[in-house]
Amino acid sequence: MRAVRVRNLHFTYNGSEVLRGVELEIEEGEFVVILGPNGAGKSTLLKCVGGILNCGAVEVFGRPVMDYSRDELARVIAYVPQRCEPGFMTVFDTVLLGRRPYMGLRPSRRDVETVRRVLRMMGISHLALKPTNKLSGGELQKVSIARALAQEPRILLMDEPTNNLDIKSQLEVMETARKFAEDGGTSIVVMHDVNLALRFARRFVFMKDGVVVADGGREILKPGLFEDVYGVRVRIEEVGGIPVVVPLSHLGLAEELKQV
Ligand SMILES: Nc1ncnc2c1ncn2[C@@H]1O[C@H](COP(=O)(O)OP(=O)(O)OP(=O)(O)O)[C@@H](O)[C@H]1O
């Protein structure tokens, strides 16, 4: 079943167009990573898919995303933002907020069990009673992901979820996204670390200047793509059967240095 369909999406902030005719179709069960230079429009696209920005061109499970009610959408899509704001609430209560679309007046046994389960899954059960404004950046990031998982969505959107995380936690978050997709959900992750993406995801969408410039599996990852998209010369080697992208030089750097 098609989870997401984006058709000819244009998006403008204050008169400046940052998405220029984006086309994208994602099937249920896929794990897709969106890559590209700073300012390419990746986060804007993710927010359009999540119904956070008002865009007419996005369908989720065959229905315009803007037609879903707030609670309906929260049961279908969970969005983990690039930055999350800490507060006075405990970790447990913050993650419990993810159950809001399912809850009556008070949390059910199932709501509480779900929160316990995702705290365990993210390895943060020991932080349950700590206020989120007393957490490290990485811990806060894990709380934000736990809250999204507590929503039990069908689509998980994460914007640079591995920022702030140590290597082990980066691998765990990527494994969580992969498992989510293997279990039938759809993971769409914006990130910069192409090598981490390569280890876990099957499909890569590259954006530049508000358009999708490449979309496919490992076979699209050729040195020429990195020159076109980032202006960086790379070599691609295999380590343990996994391709690794090694940056060699920034194409414009020598010229820029000459002018200094
Ligand atoms: N709220 C906003 N108001 C105005 N312009 C914005 C806003 N958010 C983003 N932009 C602009 O839109 C463009 C695309 O931004 P976006 O955050 O989608 O890019 P990105 O590819 O996610 O970048 P990065 O990798 O740096 O996070 C940028 O030029 C940015 O300055």
Ligand as a Chemical Component Dictionary entry (heavy atoms), coordinates in Angstrom:
data_LIG
# 
_chem_comp.id                   LIG 
_chem_comp.type                 NON-POLYMER 
_chem_comp.pdbx_formal_charge   0 
_chem_comp.three_letter_code    LIG 
# 
loop_
_chem_comp_atom.comp_id 
_chem_comp_atom.atom_id 
_chem_comp_atom.alt_atom_id 
_chem_comp_atom.type_symbol 
_chem_comp_atom.charge 
_chem_comp_atom.model_Cartn_x 
_chem_comp_atom.model_Cartn_y 
_chem_comp_atom.model_Cartn_z 
_chem_comp_atom.pdbx_ordinal 
LIG N1  N1  N 0 10.431 29.045 9.043 1  
LIG C1  C1  C 0 11.124 29.478 7.980 2  
LIG N2  N2  N 0 10.956 30.721 7.487 3  
LIG C2  C2  C 0 11.638 31.148 6.418 4  
LIG N3  N3  N 0 12.528 30.407 5.727 5  
LIG C3  C3  C 0 12.750 29.166 6.179 6  
LIG C4  C4  C 0 12.064 28.633 7.317 7  
LIG N4  N4  N 0 12.488 27.366 7.512 8  
LIG C5  C5  C 0 13.403 27.104 6.552 9  
LIG N5  N5  N 0 13.557 28.180 5.739 10 
LIG C6  C6  C 0 14.438 28.253 4.572 11 
LIG O1  O1  O 0 14.028 27.258 3.650 12 
LIG C7  C7  C 0 15.157 26.643 3.040 13 
LIG C8  C8  C 0 15.085 25.139 3.245 14 
LIG O2  O2  O 0 15.197 24.885 4.638 15 
LIG P1  P1  P 0 15.132 23.418 5.242 16 
LIG O3  O3  O 0 15.234 23.547 6.728 17 
LIG O4  O4  O 0 13.975 22.711 4.679 18 
LIG O5  O5  O 0 16.468 22.787 4.631 19 
LIG P2  P2  P 0 17.263 21.483 5.041 20 
LIG O6  O6  O 0 17.601 20.799 3.763 21 
LIG O7  O7  O 0 16.499 20.702 6.036 22 
LIG O8  O8  O 0 18.559 22.099 5.684 23 
LIG P3  P3  P 0 19.548 21.590 6.874 24 
LIG O9  O9  O 0 20.277 20.393 6.328 25 
LIG O10 O10 O 0 20.466 22.755 7.041 26 
LIG O11 O11 O 0 18.724 21.313 8.076 27 
LIG C9  C9  C 0 16.390 27.296 3.644 28 
LIG O12 O12 O 0 16.868 28.268 2.757 29 
LIG C10 C10 C 0 15.881 27.936 4.910 30 
LIG O13 O13 O 0 16.600 29.112 5.208 31 
# 
loop_
_chem_comp_bond.comp_id 
_chem_comp_bond.atom_id_1 
_chem_comp_bond.atom_id_2 
_chem_comp_bond.value_order 
_chem_comp_bond.pdbx_ordinal 
LIG N1  C1  SING 1  
LIG C1  N2  SING 2  
LIG C1  C4  DOUB 3  
LIG N2  C2  DOUB 4  
LIG C2  N3  SING 5  
LIG N3  C3  DOUB 6  
LIG C3  C4  SING 7  
LIG C3  N5  SING 8  
LIG C4  N4  SING 9  
LIG N4  C5  DOUB 10 
LIG C5  N5  SING 11 
LIG N5  C6  SING 12 
LIG C6  O1  SING 13 
LIG C6  C10 SING 14 
LIG O1  C7  SING 15 
LIG C7  C8  SING 16 
LIG C7  C9  SING 17 
LIG C8  O2  SING 18 
LIG O2  P1  SING 19 
LIG P1  O3  DOUB 20 
LIG P1  O4  SING 21 
LIG P1  O5  SING 22 
LIG O5  P2  SING 23 
LIG P2  O6  DOUB 24 
LIG P2  O7  SING 25 
LIG P2  O8  SING 26 
LIG O8  P3  SING 27 
LIG P3  O9  DOUB 28 
LIG P3  O10 SING 29 
LIG P3  O11 SING 30 
LIG C9  O12 SING 31 
LIG C9  C10 SING 32 
LIG C10 O13 SING 33 
# 
